[in-house]
Amino acid sequence: MADEDKTLTLFTTRVRQLILQYNQIKKENEELYAMVDSRDSEIKSLKSSLEQAQRDNQSLKMAKMMEICDGDLEASKRRIAGLIREVNKCITLLSGK
């Protein structure tokens, strides 16, 4: 009977150790799932920020292109006005002779 008691005690001890290990692993698993959820929400937030930054960047590019076009337009108008003045001078000189 002593051997049976030792075996039963050893078995009980091992079961308790397994239960403790199970509880520790379960707790660690819950912590890991919480970390994954936190990272997922952080990734979602960063993706949203990135998409907003990309939209802002596109808007700025468009605004810059429009600004350049407006600047080119003004320069072109000034250049055409100068050319018209030169043509008028030539016409005046030709009509005077």
DAGIUR-V549863 format. One record per pair of residues at least 12 apart in sequence whose C-alpha atoms are under 8 Angstrom apart, sorted by the first residue. I is the first residue (numbers start at 1). J is the second residue. Records with the same first field share a line. If there is no record, write none. Layout:
# DAGIUR-V549863
I=J, J
This chain:
# DAGIUR-V549863
none
